[in-house]
Amino acid sequence: MIKTFSSSKEQYQWQYQGREFTVAYETLGEGPPVLLLPALSTVSTRQEMLGLAQVLTSEFQVVALDWLGFGESDRPNLNYARYSRQTPSLYQQLVQDFIHAKFQEPVGLVGAGHGAAYAMRVAQNRPSDVSKLLMIAPTWKGPLRAMGMPGIVASGIRNLVRSPIVGQALYALNTTPAFLKLMYRQHVYTNASLLTPEFMAEKRRIAQQPGARFAPAAFVTGGLDPMTSRKEFLEAARSLTVPTKVVIGEQSPRSSRAEMEALAQLPNIDSSQIPGSLGMHEEYASPVGKIAKSFLREK
């Protein structure tokens, strides 16, 4: 079983485009509501937000969810990569619908990685639903796009991974403990001693659930990117009317850090820099949590 915040998992039955999906979430504490959105990755799960939740729960009602296609939520074979400027993307719609279904007042949104960019989209589109926005190591480019791979090639890889036999084999090669540990060492954690065999075994177990390859294939190849360019990323940030803060990891990959720092230079965005990389919300949960608590409690 995936380690959980509390003794029981809660379920949200989400109606989307004529279908119903089960989205897993958990709640801790009492007080003003805060919604935690984990980063997208092959091993994405609400569990990575546990340390942050434990810091916040003394003053807030903290809710964390698993994205559709990840963690303990349903993992259907959907075209996760469908993107349109005219309509909300799948995950933006999920967050908006979840907020309306579960909260009676504006919620503090705390997102990591791509989860932060989706939170920004929600705050941009529905500012009356959001009290504050905290973005932790925000990203908007999937790994292959960040590497400069042409979109047509990335789309081909995405379709290949989605295929029944070859796709399963490719996904298995990219979720071996050795490969996952390499990715963590390069982009996610800064302290390699934390990447114990037990830690990596749990991460791999998350990635081996039935249907696990569909959403990660979309993420890695750029299909789940909330924006298509830095210009669009910064335009969304400039338009925000809710109090917003970004937390930047000092050891973040150069390309990702450049995007974060461009965001932090905007006049309506506050920022902090602390040690960490793209997984700082999990690896450095205590200092990130202190920043989050201070920001969220400000009047």
SEKOL-730985 format. One record per residue (C-alpha): residue in three letters; x, y, z. Coordinates in nm, 4 decimals. Layout:
N
- ALA:X:Y:Z
...
This chain:
299
- MET:0.0000:0.0000:0.0000
- ILE:0.1067:0.3575:-0.0664
- LYS:0.1842:0.5325:0.2621
- THR:-0.0951:0.7717:0.3453
- PHE:-0.1505:1.0875:0.5439
- SER:-0.4209:0.9352:0.7605
- SER:-0.5922:0.6060:0.8304
- SER:-0.8266:0.6198:0.5333
- LYS:-0.8247:0.7360:0.1732
- GLU:-1.1087:0.9527:0.0492
- GLN:-1.2492:0.9382:-0.3016
- TYR:-1.3861:1.2072:-0.5300
- GLN:-1.6072:1.0847:-0.8119
- TRP:-1.5210:1.3184:-1.0956
- GLN:-1.7550:1.3580:-1.3908
- TYR:-1.5579:1.4491:-1.7037
- GLN:-1.6767:1.4421:-2.0631
- GLY:-1.9535:1.1931:-1.9917
- ARG:-1.7382:0.9551:-1.7874
- GLU:-1.6803:0.9099:-1.4158
- PHE:-1.3351:0.8706:-1.2619
- THR:-1.2233:0.8102:-0.9050
- VAL:-0.9689:1.0595:-0.7735
- ALA:-0.7953:0.9733:-0.4462
- TYR:-0.7347:1.2418:-0.1848
- GLU:-0.6770:1.2855:0.1888
- THR:-0.7486:1.5527:0.4482
- LEU:-0.5621:1.6546:0.7624
- GLY:-0.6251:1.9222:1.0243
- GLU:-0.8713:2.2047:1.0646
- GLY:-0.8698:2.5704:0.9681
- PRO:-0.8530:2.7679:0.6435
- PRO:-0.8381:2.5224:0.3515
- VAL:-0.5176:2.4485:0.1605
- LEU:-0.5017:2.2197:-0.1432
- LEU:-0.1687:2.0487:-0.2178
- LEU:-0.0962:1.9493:-0.5780
- PRO:0.2004:1.7126:-0.6265
- ALA:0.4515:1.7421:-0.9067
- LEU:0.3983:1.5357:-1.2198
- SER:0.6456:1.2546:-1.2738
- THR:0.6436:0.8849:-1.3464
- VAL:0.6170:0.8299:-0.9692
- SER:0.3830:1.1179:-0.8841
- THR:0.1738:1.0646:-0.5705
- ARG:0.0177:1.2729:-0.2954
- GLN:0.2533:1.0936:-0.0541
- GLU:0.5359:1.3262:-0.1659
- MET:0.3407:1.6136:-0.0056
- LEU:0.3143:1.4424:0.3353
- GLY:0.6025:1.6295:0.5007
- LEU:0.4669:1.9630:0.3819
- ALA:0.1180:1.8715:0.5036
- GLN:0.2506:1.7843:0.8475
- VAL:0.4016:2.1318:0.8819
- LEU:0.0805:2.3047:0.7739
- THR:-0.1761:2.0943:0.9552
- SER:-0.1387:2.2775:1.2893
- GLU:-0.3047:2.5854:1.1372
- PHE:-0.4841:2.4714:0.8217
- GLN:-0.7158:2.2085:0.6829
- VAL:-0.4800:2.0407:0.4367
- VAL:-0.6067:1.8365:0.1421
- ALA:-0.3806:1.6532:-0.1042
- LEU:-0.4917:1.4641:-0.4131
- ASP:-0.3500:1.2193:-0.6615
- TRP:-0.3748:1.3400:-1.0194
- LEU:-0.5899:1.1283:-1.2486
- GLY:-0.3540:0.8725:-1.4016
- PHE:-0.1170:0.8766:-1.1033
- GLY:-0.0931:0.7527:-0.7448
- GLU:-0.4088:0.5787:-0.6226
- SER:-0.6444:0.7624:-0.8570
- ASP:-0.7866:0.5855:-1.1610
- ARG:-0.5357:0.5374:-1.4433
- PRO:-0.7559:0.5205:-1.7539
- ASN:-0.6240:0.4979:-2.1081
- LEU:-0.7092:0.8563:-2.2002
- ASN:-0.5598:1.0999:-2.4477
- TYR:-0.4046:1.2997:-2.1624
- ALA:-0.2112:1.5023:-2.4173
- ARG:-0.5116:1.6812:-2.5671
- TYR:-0.4470:2.0551:-2.5335
- SER:-0.6559:2.3565:-2.6295
- ARG:-0.6197:2.7243:-2.5516
- GLN:-0.9961:2.7635:-2.5823
- THR:-1.0955:2.5157:-2.3103
- PRO:-0.9389:2.4214:-1.9750
- SER:-0.6968:2.1298:-1.9921
- LEU:-0.7914:1.8058:-1.8177
- TYR:-0.5984:1.8806:-1.4970
- GLN:-0.7036:2.2438:-1.4775
- GLN:-1.0649:2.1283:-1.5045
- LEU:-1.0050:1.8608:-1.2402
- VAL:-0.8730:2.1123:-0.9871
- GLN:-1.1502:2.3617:-1.0586
- ASP:-1.4204:2.0966:-1.0198
- PHE:-1.2589:1.9540:-0.7055
- ILE:-1.2462:2.2982:-0.5405
- HIS:-1.6131:2.3604:-0.6168
- ALA:-1.7126:2.0176:-0.4853
- LYS:-1.5060:2.0116:-0.1651
- PHE:-1.4591:2.3686:-0.0383
- GLN:-1.7010:2.6339:0.0777
- GLU:-1.4498:2.9206:0.0728
- PRO:-1.1461:3.0302:-0.1297
- VAL:-0.8607:2.7839:-0.0951
- GLY:-0.4862:2.8292:-0.0670
- LEU:-0.3283:2.6509:-0.3635
- VAL:0.0163:2.4969:-0.3147
- GLY:0.1604:2.3194:-0.6164
- ALA:0.4955:2.1636:-0.7035
- GLY:0.6507:2.1276:-1.0486
- HIS:0.3831:2.1038:-1.3174
- GLY:0.1288:2.1002:-1.0347
- ALA:0.2315:2.4595:-0.9622
- ALA:0.1720:2.5644:-1.3228
- TYR:-0.1724:2.4032:-1.3190
- ALA:-0.2458:2.5836:-0.9923
- MET:-0.1458:2.9073:-1.1654
- ARG:-0.3888:2.8317:-1.4483
- VAL:-0.6687:2.7837:-1.1947
- ALA:-0.5801:3.1064:-1.0104
- GLN:-0.5716:3.2890:-1.3440
- ASN:-0.9045:3.1490:-1.4615
- ARG:-1.0966:3.1392:-1.1311
- PRO:-0.9342:3.3940:-0.8949
- SER:-1.2401:3.4056:-0.6683
- ASP:-1.1784:3.0378:-0.5812
- VAL:-0.8183:3.0962:-0.4690
- SER:-0.7032:3.2854:-0.1593
- LYS:-0.3276:3.2495:-0.2216
- LEU:-0.0970:3.0713:-0.4632
- LEU:0.2351:2.9134:-0.3663
- MET:0.4429:2.7577:-0.6441
- ILE:0.7285:2.5274:-0.5413
- ALA:0.9948:2.4737:-0.8087
- PRO:0.7341:2.5442:-1.0792
- THR:0.7843:2.3886:-1.4224
- TRP:0.5864:2.3980:-1.7442
- LYS:0.8048:2.1929:-1.9824
- GLY:0.8085:1.8135:-1.9790
- PRO:1.1485:1.6401:-1.9810
- LEU:1.1745:1.5860:-2.3584
- ARG:1.0688:1.9427:-2.4379
- ALA:1.3204:2.0694:-2.1830
- MET:1.5845:1.8683:-2.3704
- GLY:1.4875:2.0414:-2.6945
- MET:1.3273:1.7428:-2.8657
- PRO:1.0975:1.8428:-3.1579
- GLY:0.7294:1.8061:-3.0831
- ILE:0.6644:1.5642:-3.3682
- VAL:0.9333:1.3280:-3.2358
- ALA:0.8003:1.3524:-2.8796
- SER:0.4486:1.2760:-3.0033
- GLY:0.5789:0.9685:-3.1838
- ILE:0.7460:0.8459:-2.8663
- ARG:0.4264:0.9101:-2.6690
- ASN:0.2215:0.7008:-2.9117
- LEU:0.4829:0.4258:-2.9033
- VAL:0.4772:0.4058:-2.5225
- ARG:0.0969:0.3895:-2.5326
- SER:0.1078:0.0840:-2.7625
- PRO:0.0305:-0.2555:-2.6012
- ILE:0.3538:-0.4566:-2.6315
- VAL:0.6406:-0.2295:-2.7361
- GLY:0.5073:0.0462:-2.5117
- GLN:0.4960:-0.1787:-2.2080
- ALA:0.8546:-0.2861:-2.2710
- LEU:0.9779:0.0728:-2.3121
- TYR:0.7968:0.1820:-1.9987
- ALA:0.9466:-0.1077:-1.8020
- LEU:1.2989:-0.0052:-1.9107
- ASN:1.2366:0.3519:-1.7933
- THR:1.1046:0.2509:-1.4524
- THR:1.3787:0.0171:-1.3356
- PRO:1.5166:0.1059:-0.9898
- ALA:1.8514:0.1996:-1.1449
- PHE:1.6969:0.4373:-1.3997
- LEU:1.4657:0.5971:-1.1432
- LYS:1.7573:0.6493:-0.9066
- LEU:1.9601:0.8109:-1.1859
- MET:1.6770:1.0562:-1.2550
- TYR:1.6436:1.1366:-0.8858
- ARG:2.0169:1.2022:-0.8536
- GLN:2.0257:1.4270:-1.1601
- HIS:1.7093:1.6336:-1.1258
- VAL:1.5035:1.5636:-0.8136
- TYR:1.7015:1.5160:-0.4901
- THR:2.0286:1.6763:-0.3843
- ASN:2.1190:1.4301:-0.1058
- ALA:2.1895:1.0942:-0.2674
- SER:2.2051:0.9194:0.0716
- LEU:1.8273:0.9552:0.0962
- LEU:1.7799:0.7398:-0.2129
- THR:1.7865:0.4148:-0.0207
- PRO:1.6855:0.0807:-0.1751
- GLU:1.3622:0.0973:0.0258
- PHE:1.2862:0.4499:-0.0987
- MET:1.3488:0.3579:-0.4612
- ALA:1.1516:0.0329:-0.4295
- GLU:0.8489:0.2298:-0.3112
- LYS:0.8861:0.4767:-0.5988
- ARG:0.9061:0.1925:-0.8492
- ARG:0.6023:0.0231:-0.6945
- ILE:0.4036:0.3436:-0.7548
- ALA:0.5064:0.3319:-1.1200
- GLN:0.3976:-0.0302:-1.1689
- GLN:0.0226:0.0032:-1.1113
- PRO:-0.2172:-0.1151:-1.3859
- GLY:-0.2451:0.1534:-1.6540
- ALA:0.0539:0.3360:-1.5071
- ARG:0.2251:0.4202:-1.8353
- PHE:-0.0423:0.6341:-2.0027
- ALA:-0.0298:0.9591:-1.8037
- PRO:0.3500:0.9501:-1.7453
- ALA:0.4034:0.8995:-2.1209
- ALA:0.2047:1.2178:-2.1812
- PHE:0.4005:1.4070:-1.9148
- VAL:0.7492:1.3020:-2.0272
- THR:0.6783:1.3877:-2.3905
- GLY:0.5284:1.7305:-2.3189
- GLY:0.1651:1.6390:-2.3667
- LEU:0.0721:1.7504:-2.0152
- ASP:0.2564:2.0816:-2.0319
- PRO:0.0203:2.3536:-1.8982
- MET:0.1836:2.6113:-2.1299
- THR:0.3534:2.5940:-2.4671
- SER:0.6171:2.8677:-2.4247
- ARG:0.7902:3.0885:-2.1702
- LYS:0.5891:3.3798:-2.3081
- GLU:0.2649:3.2020:-2.2261
- PHE:0.4035:3.1008:-1.8836
- LEU:0.4922:3.4592:-1.7932
- GLU:0.1741:3.6039:-1.9410
- ALA:-0.0293:3.3796:-1.7140
- ALA:0.1778:3.4871:-1.4145
- ARG:0.1480:3.8586:-1.4958
- SER:-0.2298:3.8299:-1.5067
- LEU:-0.2598:3.6873:-1.1548
- THR:-0.4593:3.8933:-0.9068
- VAL:-0.4187:3.6685:-0.6012
- PRO:-0.1148:3.6922:-0.3687
- THR:0.1518:3.4703:-0.5241
- LYS:0.4898:3.3377:-0.4148
- VAL:0.7437:3.1106:-0.5818
- VAL:1.0022:2.8964:-0.4009
- ILE:1.3151:2.8218:-0.6053
- GLY:1.5572:2.5372:-0.5401
- GLU:1.9170:2.6541:-0.5585
- GLN:2.0292:2.3267:-0.7207
- SER:1.7485:2.3100:-0.9783
- PRO:1.8514:2.2132:-1.3337
- ARG:1.9762:2.5174:-1.5242
- SER:1.6906:2.5266:-1.7746
- SER:1.4194:2.4857:-1.5115
- ARG:1.5783:2.7384:-1.2783
- ALA:1.5901:2.9977:-1.5563
- GLU:1.2114:2.9669:-1.5936
- MET:1.1608:3.0004:-1.2180
- GLU:1.3829:3.3054:-1.1937
- ALA:1.2046:3.4729:-1.4851
- LEU:0.8835:3.4184:-1.2939
- ALA:1.0316:3.5596:-0.9737
- GLN:1.1331:3.8818:-1.1491
- LEU:0.7717:3.9783:-1.2154
- PRO:0.6507:4.2648:-0.9926
- ASN:0.3439:4.0744:-0.8685
- ILE:0.5396:3.7626:-0.7642
- ASP:0.7221:3.7246:-0.4310
- SER:1.0011:3.4659:-0.4123
- SER:1.2363:3.2713:-0.1862
- GLN:1.5399:3.0583:-0.2647
- ILE:1.6504:2.7654:-0.0502
- PRO:1.8584:2.4503:-0.1058
- GLY:1.6945:2.1865:-0.3207
- SER:1.6034:2.0819:-0.6720
- LEU:1.2817:1.9737:-0.8444
- GLY:1.1869:1.7472:-0.5525
- MET:1.2435:2.0099:-0.2844
- HIS:0.8819:1.9878:-0.1656
- GLU:0.9581:1.6320:-0.0510
- GLU:1.3305:1.6397:0.0283
- TYR:1.3206:1.9761:0.2089
- ALA:0.9624:1.9587:0.3340
- SER:1.0362:2.1321:0.6656
- PRO:1.1931:2.4559:0.5321
- VAL:0.9478:2.4662:0.2421
- GLY:0.6654:2.4126:0.4899
- LYS:0.7823:2.7020:0.7060
- ILE:0.7823:2.9321:0.4027
- ALA:0.4384:2.8053:0.3054
- LYS:0.2927:2.8512:0.6543
- SER:0.4259:3.2056:0.6826
- PHE:0.2950:3.3006:0.3392
- LEU:-0.0459:3.1390:0.3823
- ARG:-0.1110:3.2988:0.7207
- GLU:-0.0274:3.6525:0.6031
- LYS:-0.3272:3.8846:0.5959
